[in-house]
Each structure stands twice: as C-alpha cells, then as structure tokens.
Amino acid sequence: MTHATREGGGDWRPTRPDRTAGNATAPDIYLAPRPTPMASAASTSASAAVAVASRLLLRRAPHLLRRLPRARPAASSSHPSSSSSFGAAAALRRPLGHRARMGHTSAAASAVPALGLTKANAVELPQIAFTGKDIEFSDWKGDILAVAVTEKDLSKGSDSKFENAVLKKLDAQLSGLLSEASAEEDFTGKAGQSVVLRLSGQGFKRVALVGLGQSTPSTAAACRGIGESVASVAKSAQASSVAVVLASPTGVQEGFKLNAAAAIASGTVLGLHEDSRFKAESKKVHLKQVDLIGLGSGSELDQKLKYVNDLSSGVIFGKELVNAPANVLTPAVLAEEASKIASEHSDVFTATILDVEKCQELKMGSYLGVAAASANPPHFIHLCYKPVGGNVKRKLAIVGKGLTFDSGGYNIKTGPGCSIELMKFDMGGSAAVFGAAKALAQIKPPGVEVHFIVAACENMISGTGMRPGDILTASNGMTIEVNNTDAEGRLTLADALVYACNQGVDKIIDLATLTGACVVALGPSIAGIFTPSDELAQEVAAASELSGEKFWRLPMEESYWEQMKSGVADMVNTGGRQGGSITAALFLKQFVDEKVQWMHIDMAGPVWNDKKRAATGFGVSTLVEWVLKNSSS
C-alpha cells in the first residue's frame, strides 16, 4: 500500500507449479508460445544450452540463475522434469523462507533455510492460572498484592488518612507506609501510573498501586489496561503470584463483574507476552498464578477465565504471524500455519489449500495478477469450521487480506512515510482470521459453520509481474484496469470474496490493512467499517463492546463510484486520493452477492503499535465475539 493506499495489482501469465521440488516451490512461468512439432529440434537444443549454462552458474554464481530466461521443454517431453535445466533452475528458485515454520521447525522444513538463515526459535508462551476468590485481601499470601485505584480513591481526610475503605485498611495494616509512599512518589492514580513497595512481615512480599484515572473501569478496554499494568509490575519484580483487587469494587456493576475479571485476565496474559522468537535470548515469564479478589468466584467465572486463555492464544498467534518477517513467513508458510490449526483440531476443522493451477481453474485472474511477480508462489487458503454434531443454523465467512509482503509492485513504495520496511504487516487481516480460527477451535461454538479464507501471496517486481495499465479478469467475470499496482490488496480480496459467496454463507466480514486514507481519517487505533447492512453493523458493534477494540462506521457513498470507472474495463482498481477508503470499499462490494450480508473492515491503523514496534493482534477478539453471538442467536 502507498501513502494513500496500502495495496498493488496487475496482469498475470499462465503458470504451472514446478513439480520437481514439490508444491511449495515457485511456479514455472512460461512467456514463450507453445512450440510446434517443427520447432522440437530447436527447442531441444535450447534446453541443452540452458542446462550447460545452469551447471556453470551453479558453480560460479548461483544467485544469477534466477535471471536467465528458461527454455520451454521440447514438445516430445512427457513432463517438465525431463529437462535437466528445468530441475537445476527449480532448485535455485525455492521461495525465500521455503518451508520454514513459525515456531517448532520440523526436520523437513529446516532442511532448506530461509533467506539470511533466519528461523523462529521455540519459545514458551505464558501459562497462567487465574482464580476468582471472595476473601479479605489482607489475608492473601503471595508475591504482589496489586490494588487498582482511581484518583478519587486517593483522597484523604483532615487526619491525612485515606477516605477509601480498602486503602484505609491496607494503610493501617502497613503502619501508614502506603500513605507516605503515595505522597513521596507523587502517585496520583492517573491511568498508567504505578508504584510498588517492598514489604516485610506481611503475607505478601510487595504491594502495588495501579492507577485507573478518574473513574472505576466500566469497559473491557479499561479493565484490560489494569491487566497490562499488573503484567508490567509482575515482570519487573519477577513475581510468580499476584492478587488483583479494586479499591472501589462497588463501582463495578454486578452484571459487568464477570466481563471485568475476564478483561483483566486477558490484559495480563497479553501484557506478559513478548515475541522473542527472533532474538538470541528470550526473557522467562515467571508469573504463574493470578487471583482476582472481589469479582466473583465459582464455575461461571472459571468458565469465563478458560475462555480468556483460549482467546488469548488466538490473539498471540495473530500477533506472531504479523511480527514474523517476510523472509520467514512466506505464503507457503502461512498456509502451513493455517493447516496446523486444522490438523490439531480435526474434529471441527478441515483445510483446503489451492495451488496456482487450481486458482486458474477457478478463474482467479485478479488474485493471480498480484502474485505473478514473486518467486514465492501464491497459496489460497480455506479453513472450514463445522461444530461437533452438526446442526448448523448459520453459515459465516471471514476473509482476510494475506499479502505477506507488499513492495508496491511497479508503483513501488518510495519516499518518507511509505513504510516499505513494515510491509510484512500487510497480511494483518489474515492474521486476525487465523487467530480467530485458532481460538474458536478450542472454544468450539455450536450451531454455526465458519469459513476462514485468505488469498495469500506477495506483491513484488519482476519481468513476469503485472504492470500499470494491464487488465485483469476476476472470477466473477468482471474486468479491472490496473491503474496502480500498489492497490493490490483489493485485487486479491475480489476473488476471495467471490469464493466466499460460493460457499453458500449468510454473512461475510473481510479484514484488510487496505488504505492509508483510513489511517488519516481515524488515526492509529480505530478501524473503519463499511457495510450496507445495519444489522451486521450492530452485531459487530456489540462484539466490539465485549472485546474492547475500537471501530467506527464510515459511509459507502455510491456517488464516489464515478472515480472507479474505466474507459476500457468494468472498473479501475483505485480512485483519487479523496475518499480513498470509501472507494476501496465500493470496489470490494462489486464482488459480493447482493443476497449476502457483508462488511469490510479497514484495519490499516490498529494492526501495528509504532511505540512497541510490534503487532497488536487487532481483530481477533471482535471476530470471536461476533461468531459466538451468531452461535447463540
């Protein structure tokens, strides 16, 4: 995607997988016309010449072999692998990061290293036991007692003692130490503030005050912030056990307590997680036990906390997919990671991976146009969730943009702010899709069938790639004039949306890091949503209330479609700079069946945290909540 659009596209040539090295190798791209019988001798001679050149290059400059034109096998050859030059070239054209796995690398995968010999180290994810307890906080024993306080909670009376009952009792137990420390440390209870005191002679080794701001938390996002602060304090102290208590527990509505406890637990897990797979050394997570005091207890809370662990595993998975560099996370590896979800949860999941030939059969010219320039072949990924026992009441599809790297194509990303070095996150939509799939595989909601669909590829530059001005034909027969190769994400989504509609679904949500225009409009933490369906908009709004993720509905102004008209095709792939996120959504609408409820989510802003220089896992939680809502309705 460019400053205006985080995207690319282009024309494609007929391709065929290189069968000499398995399905994960680069496709053979033939630009020459098919040889006639009269040309057989010349073709054979050309093949022999290329074979000799290949052997020389293998010894002297193997990296240059990729640049040589490859002669087509003689007409008499029964299979491309009969050409020795074909096999030599195939060996050198393996995709970057060929068969590398994200975490636990198999022997087969590690046999062919990624570019730069990079591989992900296996790291242990946080394993924390959460328990709800109805006890006096002063009786708790462990490493850190964390008290969440508002600015008002810190108010003191004329006797210079806390007016808040919890703080007053705790301060008396600590002989006034809490009051002194809060004054000396200039702790005012503002959101993000914290102060930690080391103690002796108490059941807990440390007490921490965690600031909430002006009011007791009433949203999932605010409660998640408590968990993140607790995680930060626990990491600094290398604590193995923490108790969390609110200084003003009566400020939390009774009906919100379960969700509050779940959000605190979620914030703690995600706050502890640090993606150190590509670092020489990783930090050990010491925290093993978190007790939530005063927010309820029993089987209902236990079930909610288990849900948090399942959901958090999906969010972490999504973050790790986005964080992985493009030389490791190729389209083939993304397909492997998705397939592992299905193999590990085969009771509810199946996986279908379409190669280039199958995509050609399905006439996915728009998607294949984007993929044509890359040495890493495209992989069209389809996971299907079906509940145990069947009885499906509703069919859903979640479609994600899966550009594992976006150079911009011939409209290459250049200049300040182009962020080409961050374009590994252009598959953030697919990360949300598969993160949700991983969580739902463990939750196993009844009554709903869900299709998870990603057209994975790279947008690169080469002589085989798409060019500005090329015309693509999508799988629904519509033609697209490519006026910007960096508006590629919508081209891949076009065929993915047609495929999703063909699954007979009732509703579709697509997610994509689609336009810089949406970031300009909504900033870095809010995703834009576009949909003609008020019902679907309300469902996602309700899901986001539970997830704490931020969305804002933007208009689908039909008059803007004038910008998308072409003189030689059905449409162009991008309009002007004004209203760029709206015209992108209108483009996608052309590939959705009118009978299907559809929503487009532009998550170009919240996919990445610039301050932490890492992925956020955005979208996973809301998608899971949305599926559960459709499961229960």
N, C-alpha and C positions, 0 to 999 in steps of 0.2 A: 504494500500500500504506500501511497505517496503522502505528501503533506495533506492533500485533500482526500485521498482515498487509500486505505491500507490494503491495496489489492494489485492484478495482471491477467492477460488472456492472450489467445492467438490461434492461428490455424494449425491444423495437425496433419501429419502424413500417415499413410497406412503403416502400422507397426506389427511386429511379431516377436514374442518373447524369445530370448536367447536360450535355447534348450540345452546348450552344452554345459551350463553351470547351474541349472535349477531355476525355479520360478522367481527367485529373489534377485536375479541379475538384470542388467539393463536390457531394454527391448532392442531388437535389431531394427534399425530404421533404414528403409530402402527408398532412395530417391530416384534411382535409375529405372527406366521402363523394363518390364519383364522381357528377358532375352528370347528371341525366336530360335528355332532349330538351326537356322543358318548361322546364328551367332555363337553356337555352342563352342566351337574351337577357340574363337577369340576370348570367350568368357572363361574357358578353362585356362588359357594362357595367362589371362589377367589374374585369375585366382592364384596360380603358381607364383606369379611375380609378387603379389601381395604377401604370400606365405614366406618368400625369401626375405622380403623387407621386414616382415614381422619378427622373424628369427633374429635378424640383425639388431632390430630395435630392442628386443627383449634383453640382449646382452649389453647394449650400449646406452640406450636412452628410452627405457620402457614408458616413461611418462608421456612421450611424444606419440606413441602408437594411437592414442585416442583421437589424434587429429587427422590420421590418414583416412581417406575415403576407402570404403571397403567394397571390393568387387562382389557382385552377386554370384552365388553358386551356379554352376553350369546347369542347364535345363535337364540334363540327364541325371543329376544328383537326386537321390530319393529323399534326402534330408539335409538341412543346412549343416549339420555337424560333420558331414562327409568332407567338408573343406577344412584343411589343416589351418589355413589362415583364419578362418572363422573361429575355431577353437582358441587360438592364441589371442585373438583380439578380445574374445569374451572373457578370458581370464584376467585381462587388464582393465576391463570396463566394469568391474564389480562396483556397485554403488558405494559411496562413502559411508562408512559405518555399517558395511554389509553384515547382516545377521547379528549385529551386536545387540545385547539385551540391556534393559534398563538397570536391572539390579543383579539378580542371580544369573550369571552367564554360563550357558551350557558349553560343553566341550566343542560341539559343532560350531556354535556361534563365536567362540573365542578363537577359532582356528583362523579366521580372517579378520584382522584388527581394523578398527575404524581409522579414518584419517587422523594422523597425529598420535596413533596408538592409544587413543583415549577410550576408557571404558568406565562404566559406573561401578563404584565399589558397593558391596553389600553392606547396608547399614541397618541397625536395629531401630525400628520405629518405637515411639513412646508406648509403653504398656502400663496404663494407669488404672487402678481400681477406684471407682467412685462409689461412695456410700452416703446415703441420706441419714442423718441422725437427729433425733429430738432429745438433746441432752443440754445441760448447762455448759456453756462454752468454757467456763472456768475449770470444769472437771476434765476437759480434753487433755490428752497427753500425746506429744509428738514433737516434730521439729519446729514448725512455724504455725502460729495462730494468726491468720490474716483477717483483719477487720475492715470491711468496706464502709467508708464514712462519707457523708455529704459535707458541704461547707457549713450547713446549719448544725449538723451534729457536733461540730467543734465549739459551738457557743458555750461560754462559761458564765456562771452567775457572779454575784457580788463577792462570793467567797473564793473566786478564782478556780472553782471546780466545774467539771463538765456538767451540763444540764441533762445530756443524753444518758439514759439509764444504763445502757451497755457500757459506754465509755466510763461512766462514773464508777461502776462496779469494778471494771478492769483496772482503772487507775488506783482505786483503793487497794486492790489486791497487789499492785506493784508499788505501793507506797508513794504515789504521786509521780512516778518516773514518766508515765505516759504524758501527763500534762506538761512537765518540764521539757521533754523531748520535742513535742509538737511545737512549742514556742521557740526553742533554740534552733530547730531545723527549719523554721519558717514554713511549716506544713499547714496549709490552709484547706485541704480537702479538695482542691481542684482536680478535675479529671486528668489522669496520667501521673499525678504525684504519688509518691510512696515514701515511707520512712520505716526502717527496720531497726529494732533494738534487740541486742543480745541479752539474755537473762540468766540468772542462776537461782536455784532453789524453787523453781516452778515446774509444773508438769510439762510445759512447752519451753523449748530452748530459746525461741525468738518470738517476738510479737511484731506484726507488720500492720501499719495503717495504709490503706489503699484509697486514694481519692476518687470520688464519684462525680464531683461537680456540684451543681446546685440542688439536685433532686435525687430521690431514690429511683433506681432504674425501673423503667416501666416498659422497655422494649428489649427484644432479643439482642439487638446490636449493643445496647448499653451493658447488658449482662455479660455478653461475650467479652466486652472490654475489661470487666472485672477478672475474668479468667485469664486474659492475656497479661494483666498486671500481676496476678498471682504467679503465673508461669515465669515471668521475669524475675520476681523476687526469689522464687524457688531455685531457679538456675544460678543466680548469684550466690546463694547460700549453700548450693549443692544439697538441698534438703530432700529427704526421701518421703516425708509425710507432711501434709498441710491440712489445716482445717480452715474453712471459709465461713464467716458469719457476717451478717449485715447489722450495722449499728442501729438501724431503724427497720427491723423486719416487718413491722405493722404497715409500713409504707408500700409493701408489695401486696397487691390484691391476691386474695386466696386462689382465684382461678388462674392466676399467672404464675404461681409458685413452681409448678412442675416445669413450665417452659423456661422460667428463670434459672432453675437448677440445671436444666439441660444446656442452656446457653453458656452458663459459667463453665460447665464441664467441657463444652466444645471449645471455648476460648482458651482454656487451659491446655488442652491437647494440641491445638493448632499453634498456640504460643510457644510451646516447648519444641515443636518440630523445627529443625534446621536441616536444610538439604545440603549435606556434606558429602554426597556420593562422588563428587569430582575433586575433593580436597585430599591432600596427602594424609591428614589426620582429621578425625571426627570427634566431636565432643560427646561425652557419655551423658545420657539422661539419667539422673539419679532419682527423680520423683516417681514413686510407685503407688502412693495412696493419697487420695483427696477425700476428706469428709466434709459434707455440706450440712451445716448446722442450722436448723430452724426453717428449712424449706420443704419439710415433709420427709416421710420415710415409708417403707412398705413396698409391695410388689409393683404397684403402679409407677412409683418413682424408679425402681430398679429396672423396669422395662424401658422407661424413658431414657435412662442412662446407658443401657445397652444400645439403644437406637443411636445415641450420640457417638459411641465407639464405631458403629457401622458407618455412620455418615462421615465421621472424621477420616476414616480410612479412605473413603472416596475422594474427599477434598484433598488429602495429602497426595493421593495418586494423581489427581488432576494437576496439582502444583508441580509435582516431579516431572510430569510429561512436558509441561511448558518450560520448566527450568533446563531440561536436557538440551544440549547443543545440537545443532542440525547435523553435525558430522557423526553423531551417535544415534539420534532419533530420526532416522530416515522413514519414508513411507512404509517400507518393508518392516521396519522395527515397530512402528506404530501399529501395524496390522498384527504383528506377533503379540504385542502387549494386549491388544483387544481380544485376540483369540485365547489368551491365557485366562481371561475372565470366564469365557465360555467353557473352557476345559476344566477349570476349577469348580464351576457351578453348573455342571452338565444336566442337573435335574431341572433347571429352569432356563438355561441359555443354550442357544446354538449360534454358530458363527459361519458366515459366508464371506469369502474374500474373492473378489472378482479381479482377474488379471486384465491386461490390455486387450487381448483377443475377445474376451467376454464383453468388455465395455464397448468394443467396436460392434459386436453383435447387437448390443442394446442401443447402438447409435448415439453414444455419449460424446459427440463431437466437441461440445463446449468444454467439458472436463478434460478430454484428451488433448485439446488445443493448448491448455495451460501446461500440461505435463510434458509436452513434446520435446522441450529443450534439455531436459535433465537426464543425466546418466543414471539417476535413480528412478526406476520405473514406478508408475502410479499403482496404488492399491485401493480398490473400492471396498470399503469395509461395512459389513452389515451384521450386527448382533441382534438377535431376537429373544426377548424375554417372554415366556409363557408361564403362567402360575401353575403350581402343583395342583393337579386335579382338574385343570381346565376351567370351565365355567367363566369364560371371558365375556364381560359386559361392555367393555370399551377398548378400542384399539388406538394407540397413540404412536407418534413418531417424533423422535428428537434428532435433528440433523445438525452436524457441526462442521464448520469450515476447518479443513485439515491441511493447510499449507505449512509443511514442516520447515520450509524456508522460502522467503519471498525476496528476490533480488530486485523485483520490479520489471524484469524482462528487458526488452529494448528501451522501454521508458524507465531506465534504471534509476534507482533511488540515489540521488546525489544532493550535496549541499547540506547546510546546517538544518537540523531538525528532521532529516529523512529517517533517522533511526534504523538504518540498514543493519547495524550491529545487533539490534534487538529482534530482528525478523524471525528468529526461532519461535517467538510467541504468536506468530500468525496462525498457529494451529490451536489457539486458546479455546476456540469453540469446540473442537474435537476433544480437547482435554476435559471440558465440562461434561460433554456427552459420555465419555468413558468413565469419568469419575462418578457420575450418577449411576451408570451401569454397575460399577463395582459395589457401590453402596446398596443398590436395590437387589443385587444378587444375594446379599446377606439378609436384607430385611424381608424379602420375598412377599410383596404385597399381593393379595388375592384379587381376582376379578378384572385384571387389566393386562392387556398384551402391549408390549412396548418394543418398538423398532428403533435401534440406535444406528445411525447411518452417517458415514464420513467418506467423502471422496478425497483421499489423501494423495498428495503429490508435492512437487517443488515447482516454483516459478523461476526458471533460470534463463541463461542466454546461450544460444549456440546456433550453428547453421541450420539445425533441424527445427528450430523453435518458431513460434508464432511471431508475426510482425504486425505493427500498426497498419491498419487498412485491410487485413485479412478478414474473411467472413467465415464464421463457424456455424454449424448446424447442430442444434441441441436435440435431445432425444424425443422431444415433443414436436419436432419438425420446424420449429421457429429458427430463423437465421439472425445472426448477431454480427454486426460490423465492429471489429475491434479498433476503437479509436484511442485506446490507452491500454498497453499490456500490463500496467500496474493496477488495473481494476480487474484483477483476476479472480478474487475470491467469489464474486457473484457468478462468474462463469462456471466454477466447479459446483457451486450450490445449485445452479439451474438444473443440471442433470440429477443431482442428489434429490432435489425436491420432486422432480418428475418420478423418480424411482420410489420415493416415499409414498406418493399418492397411489402408485400402482400396487402398494401393499394392502390397500383397502382400509386405510386408517380413517378415524373420525377427526383427529386433531393433529396438527404438526406445529412444533416450535423449532425454529432454526436459530443457532447462535453463531456469531462471527465477529472477529476483530475486523470489521468491514471498512469503516471510514474514519479518517481524521476529522471530518466535519462534525461527527457526533461528539468527539472529544472537545472540540471547540465549543459546541453548544452546551454540553452537560458537565464538562470537566473530567478529572481522572477517576472519580469514584462512583459515578452513576452511569448505568447502561440505558440506552434508549430502546424503547419497544414500539413496534409498528404492527398494527393489526386492524383488519376491518371488523373484527368480532369483539363486541363489548363484553360478551360472556367470557371469552378467553382472557381478555384484559383483566377482568375481575378475578378470575381464577389465579392468575399469576400475581396480581396484587396481594391476594390473600396469602399465597405461598411465600411471598417476599416478607410479609409481616412476621412470619414464623422464622424465616431464615436470617432476617436482619440485613439482607442485601438490598441495594438501592436501585430502583428502576424509575423511569419517567416516560410516560406515553407521549409520543410525538405524532403529528398529523401525517396522513397519507394524502397529500394534496394532488388530486388527479390532474389538475391543470399543468403541473410540472412535467408531466409525461411528454409534453411538446419537445423538451430538451433531448429526449431519448430517441427521437425519430431519425431514421436513416434514409438517404436517397436511394440506396441500393440493397438494403436488407430490411428485415422486420423492425430492427432497432439497433442502436449503438450500445456499447456497454457502459458508458459513463456520460453524464451531462456536464453542465458547467459547475463552477465552484460553489455557487449559491445553492443552498438546499441539497447538498451532496448526499447526505444520509437519507433524505426523503426519496430522491431519485433512485438510489440504490435499492431501497425497499420496494419501490414501484417496479423496478426491473425484476426482482425476485417474484413478485406477485404474478408475473406472466407465466410462471412455471408451476403454479399451484392450481389444482382442480377447484372450481368455484364451490363445489359441494363440501369441501374440507375446510374446517376452521383452521386458520393459520396465523402464526405470529413470528415476526422477525425480531431478534434481539441483537442490537449492535453493542458489543462489549469491548470496543477498542480501548476505552479508558480504563475500566477497573480490572482488566486482565493482569496488569503489571503494577507493582509497587516500586516507584522510582527511588524512594528513600531506602528501602531494604534491598533494592536491586534484585528482586525475586518475584516469582509469580504469586498470585493471591488465591488461586483455586476458585475464582469467582464463577458463579452459575450453578455449581454442583448442588448446593443446599436447596436452592429455589427449585431446581428441576426435580429433586427427590420429593420435596413437599408437594409439588404440583402433581406428580404421579400418584402419591398417596391420597391426595384429595380426590382424584379421579377413581382411585381404587375403592374408596369408601362411599362414593356418591352413587 
